[in-house]
């Protein structure tokens, strides 16, 4: 999870990923941010995020992103 927070901060250093729970719902992240996150997750964790994982709920918080990564690694 710590590495994930580093990745997210590298993409958007102005966002408090540790505490934010509505990254998509509140418009904090845009589609370009999500594409960057997906690319970084693929590089770091070797997971393929498919179209059905592109649900806003999976990107609303660092916890949700981490949970998705853990599920994809199984």
C-alpha positions as CSV (number, residue, x, y, z in Angstrom):
1,X,0.0,0.0,0.0
2,X,2.9,2.4,0.8
3,X,4.3,1.9,-2.8
4,X,0.8,2.6,-4.2
5,X,0.6,5.9,-2.3
6,X,4.0,6.8,-3.7
7,X,2.8,6.0,-7.2
8,X,-0.3,8.1,-6.8
9,X,1.6,11.0,-5.3
10,X,3.9,10.9,-8.3
11,X,1.0,11.3,-10.6
12,X,-0.9,14.0,-8.6
13,X,1.3,15.4,-5.7
14,X,-1.4,17.9,-4.8
15,X,-3.9,15.2,-3.7
16,X,-4.2,13.7,-0.2
17,X,-4.5,10.1,-1.4
18,X,-4.2,8.7,2.2
19,X,-7.5,10.4,3.2
20,X,-9.5,11.2,0.1
21,X,-12.5,8.8,-0.5
22,X,-14.2,10.4,-3.5
23,X,-11.4,10.9,-6.1
24,X,-13.7,10.3,-9.0
25,X,-17.0,11.3,-7.6
26,X,-15.6,14.8,-6.6
27,X,-13.8,15.2,-9.9
28,X,-10.3,15.2,-8.3
29,X,-9.0,12.7,-10.8
30,X,-9.7,13.1,-14.5
31,X,-9.5,10.5,-17.2
32,X,-5.9,11.3,-17.9
33,X,-5.0,10.7,-14.3
34,X,-6.8,7.3,-14.4
35,X,-4.9,6.3,-17.5
36,X,-1.6,7.2,-15.8
37,X,-2.6,5.2,-12.7
38,X,-3.5,2.2,-14.8
39,X,-0.2,2.4,-16.6
40,X,1.8,2.7,-13.4
41,X,-0.2,-0.2,-11.8
42,X,0.6,-2.4,-14.7
43,X,4.3,-1.5,-14.5
44,X,4.6,-1.9,-10.7
45,X,2.3,-4.8,-10.0
46,X,2.0,-6.5,-13.4
47,X,-1.8,-6.4,-13.4
48,X,-4.0,-6.0,-16.4
49,X,-6.9,-3.7,-15.7
50,X,-9.7,-4.6,-18.0
51,X,-12.7,-2.5,-19.1
52,X,-14.9,-4.0,-16.4
53,X,-12.6,-2.8,-13.7
54,X,-12.9,0.8,-14.9
55,X,-15.8,1.3,-12.5
56,X,-15.4,4.7,-10.6
57,X,-15.8,2.8,-7.3
58,X,-12.4,1.2,-8.0
59,X,-10.7,4.5,-8.3
60,X,-12.4,6.6,-5.6
61,X,-9.7,6.0,-3.0
62,X,-6.3,4.6,-2.6
63,X,-7.9,1.8,-0.5
64,X,-10.2,0.9,-3.4
65,X,-7.4,1.0,-5.9
66,X,-5.3,-1.3,-3.6
67,X,-8.2,-3.7,-3.2
68,X,-8.6,-3.9,-6.9
69,X,-4.9,-4.6,-7.4
70,X,-5.0,-7.3,-4.8
71,X,-8.0,-9.0,-6.5
72,X,-6.2,-8.8,-9.9
73,X,-3.1,-10.4,-8.5
74,X,-4.9,-13.5,-7.4
